Amino acid sequence: MRRHLQWSIKQLTSSYADGQLSPCRVTEQALEDSVNLKTLNAFVRLTPEEARQQAQQSEQRYQKKQPSSGLDGVTIAIKDNFCTENVHTTCASRMLQDFVPPYDATVCSRLRQAGAVLLGKTNMDQFAMGAGTVDSIYGPTKNIWSEDLTQNNWRIAGGSSGGSASAVAAGLCFAGIGSDTGGSTRNPASYCGVVGLKPTYGLVSRHGLIPLVNSMDVPGILARSVSDCVEVLNAVAGPDGKDSTTIRQPFTKLQLPEVDGLDLQTVRIGIPKEYHCNGLSAEVLETWTKVADLLECAGASVQQVSLPNTAASIFVYSILNQCEVASNMARYDGIEFGHRAADERSTEQLYAQSRAEGFNDVVKTRILTGNFLLLRKNYDHYFEKALRVRRLIAEDFLKVFEASSKEDRVDILLTPTTLTEAPLYKDFSSLSNRDQCAVQDFCTQPANMAGIPAVSIPIRLSRSGLPLSLQLMSRSLNEQLLLSVASWIEAQVAFDSLDHRLEQKLS
């Protein structure tokens, strides 16, 4: 009945073109499954009327043999921190619970122009501050791979884009849009057994993405295959006059080579020794080693490299994150927009009460810590020093990607994405938000600090039957090679992202 879920986006749109399937039928099935799998809490808001209208328009274009693009009629979910015209955008917070944007984020408008069917908004940690999608006012999101979805021993979906990852993994849509500040797309992709892409900083417009950390935020893409990620990236990437941080040069659409057409003998793979860290599970280490051996056997040059400032990276990320959060959250005062408290005895009291009611403890803690770090007496010691070390971290990557000696230079870095399989909710929630992020973001946040592209791909199942994934990173704007190698690995391991008995969980 849901055979089309096994297809790639290209196969799906081909079936539309030859009349084998219709966008309306696929959209109805997606909406029905989203309701039936409400227990996952992947979506915070479905938009059925809008989705049906978009599907109908797509069907008409196919009947006229005039599809808008390779995404025409493809179902896509949007994380709830991207502005969507006339649709609530809440950041899963009370502060923005009633916010209805009058415009689309650039990512959303480009998807609409491409003919995609936008199913609705997905769950997230409040204001994207988390690594588990457990701090939402709508409740936590569950991982479809959980052994049991009904009891309290289910697995987390990862975060903060856990809603989009869970929806893609469960087959509720063909792709999802997330945001990635320190791994918020790759982390849930790893736990949910899907592909998660963080493009080069500035390749995809941030216009309409409600900011967390402006200097690191990147719109991310979640899909069940690397080729599907490429289809979405080709639709949304490119310069945007509404975002001054986008790369100005025109974007050339990516085209993956055939798996047999990639000559790995010309590819140099680096294994950063610092990523073999405390807390890395034996199964993830084994997976990492096996894929490195797989690449070497196929002719790639595999060598150990050093990124010496990696150990400091998570601390630097934490400092810079909280400093920018303090700045970005200052706009929510209950006056211009956002939740407004009933206490109007004074302007100061209104500000204080609105923010006390609108933010959860995680957001408040980051605001307080960020403002403390930005005090005049602390600015040089914390913020300035963190900026200097961030530069060193970025230079570590430059040294391995652009080394003067060809023997020391690498094209791709291969690392774990997360240190373990998806943890149980009860174990994860027993940790503080700071400890959660320190563990979950260790391998992912350096790419954000350097602005380089990174992709997480699922490799195999653990002994517990949960996905284990690895991460590939490359130099800025090298998505073509990065995703070509990722696609080659994907073909070798043949991981099935839908191998979680979806039919049983729907019944």
C-alpha positions as CSV (number, residue, x, y, z in Angstrom):
1,M,0.0,0.0,0.0
2,R,2.9,2.4,0.8
3,R,5.3,0.9,-1.7
4,H,6.1,4.4,-3.0
5,L,7.8,5.2,0.3
6,Q,10.7,3.0,-0.8
7,W,11.2,5.2,-3.9
8,S,13.6,8.1,-4.3
9,I,12.3,11.5,-5.1
10,K,13.3,11.0,-8.8
11,Q,11.4,7.7,-8.9
12,L,8.4,9.4,-7.3
13,T,8.2,12.3,-9.8
14,S,8.7,9.8,-12.7
15,S,5.7,7.9,-11.4
16,Y,3.8,11.2,-11.4
17,A,4.8,11.9,-15.0
18,D,3.7,8.5,-16.3
19,G,0.5,8.5,-14.4
20,Q,1.3,5.6,-12.1
21,L,0.8,7.7,-9.0
22,S,-0.7,11.2,-8.4
23,P,0.4,14.0,-6.0
24,C,-3.1,14.1,-4.5
25,R,-3.0,10.4,-3.7
26,V,0.5,10.6,-2.1
27,T,-0.5,13.7,-0.1
28,E,-3.7,12.1,1.2
29,Q,-1.7,9.0,2.3
30,A,0.9,11.2,4.0
31,L,-1.8,13.2,5.9
32,E,-3.6,10.0,6.9
33,D,-0.3,8.4,8.2
34,S,0.6,11.6,10.1
35,V,-2.7,11.4,12.0
36,N,-2.3,7.7,12.6
37,L,1.2,8.2,13.9
38,K,0.3,11.2,16.1
39,T,2.0,9.4,19.0
40,L,5.4,10.3,17.5
41,N,4.5,13.9,18.0
42,A,6.6,14.7,14.8
43,F,4.2,17.5,13.6
44,V,3.0,20.3,15.8
45,R,0.7,21.6,13.1
46,L,-0.5,19.9,9.9
47,T,-1.8,22.1,7.0
48,P,-4.1,19.7,5.2
49,E,-6.1,22.3,3.2
50,E,-2.9,24.0,1.9
51,A,-1.2,20.7,1.2
52,R,-4.3,19.4,-0.8
53,Q,-4.4,22.6,-2.8
54,Q,-0.7,22.4,-3.6
55,A,-1.1,18.7,-4.6
56,Q,-4.0,19.5,-6.9
57,Q,-2.0,22.3,-8.6
58,S,0.9,19.9,-9.0
59,E,-1.3,17.2,-10.5
60,Q,-2.6,19.7,-13.1
61,R,1.0,20.6,-14.0
62,Y,1.8,16.9,-14.6
63,Q,-1.3,16.5,-16.7
64,K,-0.1,19.4,-18.9
65,K,3.4,17.8,-18.9
66,Q,4.8,21.0,-17.3
67,P,6.2,20.1,-13.8
68,S,7.8,23.0,-12.0
69,S,10.9,21.1,-11.0
70,G,12.2,17.7,-9.8
71,L,10.4,18.4,-6.5
72,D,7.0,19.0,-8.0
73,G,4.4,17.1,-5.9
74,V,6.9,15.9,-3.3
75,T,5.8,16.0,0.3
76,I,8.1,18.0,2.6
77,A,7.9,19.0,6.3
78,I,9.1,22.3,7.7
79,K,10.7,22.8,11.2
80,D,8.7,25.2,13.3
81,N,11.4,27.9,13.4
82,F,11.0,28.8,9.6
83,C,8.5,31.5,8.9
84,T,5.5,30.2,6.8
85,E,3.0,32.8,5.5
86,N,-0.3,32.6,7.3
87,V,0.7,29.5,9.2
88,H,1.7,29.7,12.9
89,T,5.4,29.6,13.6
90,T,6.0,29.1,17.3
91,C,9.6,27.8,17.8
92,A,7.8,25.3,20.1
93,S,7.6,28.1,22.7
94,R,4.9,29.9,24.6
95,M,6.6,33.2,23.6
96,L,5.6,32.8,20.0
97,Q,2.6,30.5,20.4
98,D,0.3,33.0,18.6
99,F,2.8,34.3,16.0
100,V,1.5,34.0,12.4
101,P,4.2,35.4,10.0
102,P,3.0,37.5,7.0
103,Y,5.7,36.1,4.8
104,D,7.6,32.9,3.9
105,A,11.2,32.1,4.7
106,T,13.3,32.0,1.5
107,V,13.7,28.2,1.9
108,C,9.9,27.8,2.1
109,S,9.2,30.2,-0.8
110,R,11.7,28.4,-3.0
111,L,10.1,25.0,-2.2
112,R,6.7,26.4,-3.1
113,Q,8.1,27.7,-6.4
114,A,9.5,24.2,-7.0
115,G,6.0,22.8,-6.6
116,A,6.7,20.9,-3.3
117,V,3.7,20.0,-1.1
118,L,4.3,21.4,2.4
119,L,2.6,19.1,4.9
120,G,3.0,21.2,8.0
121,K,5.3,22.3,10.8
122,T,7.4,19.9,12.8
123,N,8.4,19.7,16.5
124,M,11.7,21.0,18.0
125,D,13.4,22.1,21.2
126,Q,12.2,25.5,22.2
127,F,14.0,28.1,20.1
128,A,16.2,25.2,18.9
129,M,18.1,25.1,22.2
130,G,18.5,21.4,22.7
131,A,19.7,18.0,21.4
132,G,16.7,15.8,21.9
133,T,13.4,17.6,21.0
134,V,12.3,17.1,24.5
135,D,11.9,20.8,25.6
136,S,8.9,21.7,23.4
137,I,5.6,23.1,24.7
138,Y,4.0,20.5,22.6
139,G,5.8,17.7,24.4
140,P,8.7,15.5,23.2
141,T,9.1,13.8,19.9
142,K,9.5,10.0,19.8
143,N,11.8,8.0,17.6
144,I,10.1,5.6,15.2
145,W,12.9,3.1,15.8
146,S,11.8,2.8,19.5
147,E,11.2,-0.7,20.7
148,D,8.0,0.5,22.4
149,L,6.2,3.8,21.6
150,T,3.5,3.4,24.3
151,Q,5.6,3.1,27.5
152,N,8.0,5.6,29.0
153,N,11.0,3.6,27.6
154,W,10.9,5.0,24.1
155,R,14.0,6.5,22.4
156,I,14.5,10.2,21.7
157,A,14.5,11.5,18.1
158,G,17.5,13.8,18.7
159,G,17.4,17.5,18.3
160,S,16.7,20.2,17.8
161,S,15.2,19.2,14.4
162,G,13.8,15.9,15.9
163,G,10.3,16.5,14.5
164,S,11.5,16.7,10.8
165,A,13.8,13.7,11.3
166,S,11.1,11.6,12.9
167,A,8.6,12.5,10.1
168,V,11.1,11.5,7.4
169,A,12.1,8.3,9.1
170,A,8.5,7.3,9.6
171,G,7.7,7.8,5.9
172,L,5.3,10.7,6.6
173,C,7.1,12.8,4.0
174,F,10.0,12.5,1.5
175,A,12.1,15.2,3.0
176,G,12.2,17.6,5.9
177,I,13.7,21.0,6.5
178,G,15.6,21.6,9.8
179,S,18.1,24.1,11.1
180,D,21.7,23.3,12.1
181,T,23.5,25.4,14.6
182,G,25.7,22.8,16.3
183,G,24.4,19.6,14.8
184,S,20.7,20.0,15.1
185,T,20.1,18.4,11.7
186,R,22.8,15.7,11.7
187,N,22.2,14.6,15.3
188,P,18.5,13.6,14.8
189,A,19.4,12.2,11.4
190,S,21.8,9.9,13.1
191,Y,19.4,8.7,15.7
192,C,16.5,8.3,13.3
193,G,18.5,6.5,10.6
194,V,18.1,9.1,7.8
195,V,20.5,11.4,5.9
196,G,21.1,14.8,7.4
197,L,22.9,17.6,5.4
198,K,24.4,20.8,6.8
199,P,25.4,22.8,3.7
200,T,28.3,25.4,3.7
201,Y,27.4,28.5,5.7
202,G,25.8,31.0,3.4
203,L,24.9,28.5,0.6
204,V,21.3,28.5,1.7
205,S,19.5,31.7,2.8
206,R,18.7,32.2,6.5
207,H,16.0,34.8,5.7
208,G,12.9,33.8,7.7
209,L,14.7,31.3,9.9
210,I,14.2,32.6,13.4
211,P,17.8,33.0,14.6
212,L,19.5,31.2,17.4
213,V,23.2,31.8,16.7
214,N,23.5,34.0,13.6
215,S,27.1,33.2,12.9
216,M,26.5,29.4,12.9
217,D,22.8,28.8,11.9
218,V,22.4,27.0,8.6
219,P,19.1,25.6,7.1
220,G,19.5,21.8,7.0
221,I,18.0,19.0,4.9
222,L,16.7,15.6,6.0
223,A,15.9,12.8,3.6
224,R,16.0,9.0,3.3
225,S,18.8,9.1,0.7
226,V,21.7,11.3,-0.4
227,S,20.2,11.8,-3.8
228,D,17.0,13.1,-2.2
229,C,19.0,15.6,-0.2
230,V,20.6,16.8,-3.4
231,E,17.2,17.3,-5.0
232,V,16.1,19.6,-2.2
233,L,19.5,21.4,-2.0
234,N,19.3,22.2,-5.7
235,A,15.9,23.8,-5.1
236,V,16.7,26.0,-2.1
237,A,20.4,26.9,-2.5
238,G,21.8,30.1,-4.0
239,P,22.2,33.9,-3.4
240,D,19.3,35.8,-1.7
241,G,19.1,39.6,-1.7
242,K,17.2,39.3,1.7
243,D,20.1,37.7,3.4
244,S,23.4,39.5,3.3
245,T,25.3,36.4,4.6
246,T,24.5,34.3,1.6
247,I,27.4,33.5,-0.8
248,R,27.0,35.9,-3.8
249,Q,28.3,33.6,-6.5
250,P,25.6,31.8,-8.5
251,F,24.9,28.2,-7.3
252,T,25.5,25.5,-9.8
253,K,23.1,22.6,-9.3
254,L,24.8,19.4,-8.1
255,Q,24.6,16.2,-10.1
256,L,25.8,13.0,-8.4
257,P,27.8,10.6,-10.6
258,E,26.8,7.0,-10.9
259,V,28.1,5.0,-8.0
260,D,30.4,3.1,-10.4
261,G,31.6,6.3,-11.9
262,L,33.3,7.7,-8.8
263,D,37.1,7.1,-8.8
264,L,37.9,6.7,-5.2
265,Q,41.6,6.4,-6.0
266,T,41.8,10.2,-6.3
267,V,40.0,10.8,-3.0
268,R,41.9,11.3,0.3
269,I,40.1,10.5,3.5
270,G,41.2,11.8,6.9
271,I,40.4,10.2,10.2
272,P,40.7,12.8,13.0
273,K,42.3,11.2,16.0
274,E,40.6,13.7,18.4
275,Y,37.2,12.3,17.6
276,H,38.1,9.0,19.2
277,C,36.9,10.5,22.5
278,N,35.5,9.6,25.9
279,G,32.0,8.2,25.7
280,L,32.4,6.8,22.1
281,S,30.5,3.5,22.1
282,A,32.3,0.3,21.0
283,E,29.6,-0.2,18.3
284,V,30.1,3.3,16.8
285,L,33.9,2.8,16.9
286,E,33.5,-0.5,15.1
287,T,31.2,1.1,12.5
288,W,33.7,3.9,11.9
289,T,36.6,1.4,11.4
290,K,34.6,-0.7,9.0
291,V,33.7,2.2,6.7
292,A,37.3,3.5,6.8
293,D,38.4,0.0,5.7
294,L,35.7,-0.1,3.1
295,L,36.9,3.1,1.5
296,E,40.6,2.0,1.7
297,C,39.8,-1.4,0.0
298,A,38.0,0.6,-2.8
299,G,41.2,2.5,-3.5
300,A,40.8,5.7,-1.4
301,S,43.8,7.0,0.5
302,V,42.9,6.8,4.2
303,Q,45.1,8.4,6.8
304,Q,45.0,9.7,10.4
305,V,45.0,13.5,10.8
306,S,45.0,15.8,13.7
307,L,42.6,18.7,14.6
308,P,44.3,19.7,17.8
309,N,41.8,22.3,19.0
310,T,38.8,19.8,18.9
311,A,38.9,19.3,22.7
312,A,38.3,23.0,23.3
313,S,35.6,23.2,20.6
314,I,32.6,22.3,22.7
315,F,33.4,24.9,25.4
316,V,34.0,27.6,22.8
317,Y,30.7,26.7,21.1
318,S,28.8,26.8,24.4
319,I,30.2,30.3,25.2
320,L,29.5,31.8,21.7
321,N,26.1,30.1,21.6
322,Q,25.0,31.7,24.9
323,C,26.4,35.1,24.0
324,E,24.5,35.2,20.7
325,V,21.3,33.8,22.3
326,A,21.4,36.6,24.9
327,S,21.4,39.1,22.0
328,N,18.8,37.4,19.9
329,M,16.4,36.8,22.7
330,A,16.4,40.5,23.7
331,R,13.8,41.3,21.0
332,Y,11.1,39.3,22.8
333,D,9.8,41.9,25.2
334,G,6.0,41.4,25.0
335,I,5.6,44.8,23.4
336,E,6.4,44.5,19.7
337,F,5.6,40.8,19.3
338,G,5.5,37.6,21.2
339,H,3.7,36.6,24.4
340,R,2.4,39.6,26.5
341,A,1.8,39.1,30.2
342,A,-1.3,40.6,31.8
343,D,0.7,42.5,34.4
344,E,0.9,46.1,33.2
345,R,1.8,47.9,36.4
346,S,5.0,49.2,34.8
347,T,6.9,48.7,31.6
348,E,9.7,47.0,33.5
349,Q,7.2,44.6,35.1
350,L,5.6,43.9,31.8
351,Y,8.9,43.0,30.2
352,A,10.0,40.8,33.1
353,Q,6.7,39.0,33.4
354,S,6.3,38.4,29.7
355,R,9.7,36.9,29.4
356,A,9.3,34.9,32.6
357,E,6.1,33.3,31.2
358,G,7.2,33.1,27.6
359,F,10.6,31.3,28.0
360,N,11.3,27.9,29.6
361,D,14.2,27.3,32.0
362,V,16.6,26.3,29.3
363,V,16.2,29.6,27.3
364,K,16.3,31.7,30.5
365,T,19.5,29.9,31.6
366,R,21.2,30.6,28.3
367,I,20.1,34.3,28.3
368,L,21.4,34.8,31.9
369,T,24.7,33.0,31.2
370,G,25.2,34.9,27.9
371,N,24.6,38.3,29.5
372,F,27.1,37.4,32.3
373,L,29.7,36.4,29.7
374,L,29.2,39.7,27.9
375,L,29.6,41.9,31.0
376,R,32.5,44.4,30.5
377,K,34.6,42.6,33.2
378,N,34.1,39.2,31.5
379,Y,34.0,40.2,27.8
380,D,37.7,39.8,27.1
381,H,38.2,36.7,29.3
382,Y,35.3,34.7,27.7
383,F,33.8,36.1,24.5
384,E,37.0,37.5,22.9
385,K,39.0,34.5,23.9
386,A,36.3,32.1,22.5
387,L,36.4,34.0,19.2
388,R,40.2,33.5,19.0
389,V,39.9,29.8,19.7
390,R,37.1,29.6,17.1
391,R,39.5,30.9,14.6
392,L,42.1,28.3,15.6
393,I,39.4,25.6,15.1
394,A,38.6,26.8,11.6
395,E,42.3,26.9,10.8
396,D,42.6,23.3,11.9
397,F,40.2,22.3,9.1
398,L,42.0,24.6,6.6
399,K,45.3,22.9,7.4
400,V,44.1,19.4,6.6
401,F,42.0,20.5,3.6
402,E,44.6,22.8,2.1
403,A,48.0,21.5,3.3
404,S,50.9,22.5,1.2
405,S,52.1,18.9,1.0
406,K,49.9,16.6,-1.0
407,E,50.6,13.7,1.3
408,D,49.2,15.7,4.3
409,R,46.2,17.0,2.4
410,V,42.8,15.3,2.6
411,D,39.5,15.9,0.7
412,I,37.0,14.4,3.2
413,L,37.0,13.8,7.0
414,L,35.2,10.7,8.3
415,T,34.0,10.8,11.9
416,P,31.1,9.6,14.1
417,T,28.0,11.8,14.1
418,T,26.9,10.9,17.6
419,L,28.8,8.9,20.2
420,T,26.1,6.3,20.8
421,E,22.8,5.0,19.5
422,A,19.6,7.0,20.4
423,P,19.3,7.0,24.2
424,L,16.2,6.2,26.1
425,Y,14.1,9.3,27.0
426,K,14.2,8.5,30.7
427,D,18.0,8.4,30.6
428,F,18.4,11.5,28.4
429,S,15.9,13.6,30.4
430,S,17.8,12.9,33.7
431,L,20.7,15.1,32.4
432,S,20.7,18.9,32.3
433,N,20.4,20.6,29.0
434,R,24.1,21.7,29.2
435,D,25.2,18.1,29.7
436,Q,22.9,16.8,27.0
437,C,24.4,19.2,24.4
438,A,28.0,18.7,25.6
439,V,27.7,15.0,24.8
440,Q,25.4,15.0,21.8
441,D,27.1,17.9,19.9
442,F,30.8,16.9,20.4
443,C,31.4,15.6,16.9
444,T,29.0,17.9,15.0
445,Q,29.5,21.5,16.3
446,P,33.1,22.0,15.0
447,A,31.7,22.1,11.4
448,N,29.4,24.9,12.3
449,M,32.2,26.9,13.9
450,A,34.3,26.5,10.7
451,G,31.3,27.0,8.3
452,I,32.1,23.9,6.3
453,P,29.6,21.4,4.9
454,A,28.9,18.1,6.7
455,V,26.5,15.2,6.1
456,S,25.4,12.3,8.4
457,I,24.6,9.0,6.8
458,P,23.1,5.9,8.4
459,I,25.4,2.8,8.2
460,R,23.9,-0.1,10.1
461,L,21.8,-1.2,13.0
462,S,23.2,-1.7,16.5
463,R,22.7,-4.9,18.5
464,S,19.6,-3.1,19.9
465,G,18.2,-2.6,16.4
466,L,18.8,1.1,16.4
467,P,20.6,3.2,13.6
468,L,24.3,3.9,13.8
469,S,25.5,6.8,11.6
470,L,28.8,8.4,10.5
471,Q,29.6,12.0,9.5
472,L,31.5,13.3,6.4
473,M,33.0,16.8,6.3
474,S,34.8,18.7,3.6
475,R,36.0,22.2,2.8
476,S,33.6,25.0,2.1
477,L,31.5,24.7,-1.1
478,N,32.8,21.2,-1.8
479,E,29.3,19.6,-1.5
480,Q,29.7,17.9,-4.9
481,L,32.6,15.6,-3.7
482,L,31.2,15.3,-0.2
483,L,27.8,14.0,-1.3
484,S,29.3,11.9,-4.1
485,V,31.4,10.0,-1.5
486,A,28.4,9.9,0.9
487,S,26.3,8.4,-2.0
488,W,29.0,5.8,-2.7
489,I,29.1,4.7,1.0
490,E,25.3,4.6,1.1
491,A,25.3,2.3,-1.9
492,Q,27.8,-0.1,-0.3
493,V,26.1,-0.4,3.1
494,A,22.5,-0.5,1.7
495,F,20.9,0.8,4.9
496,D,17.1,0.7,4.8
497,S,15.7,3.8,6.5
498,L,12.2,2.3,6.6
499,D,13.3,-1.0,8.2
500,H,11.4,-0.2,11.5
501,R,8.2,-2.2,10.9
502,L,6.1,1.0,10.1
503,E,3.1,-1.1,9.1
504,Q,2.9,-2.7,12.5
505,K,3.1,0.7,14.2
506,L,0.4,2.1,12.0
507,S,-2.0,-0.8,12.7
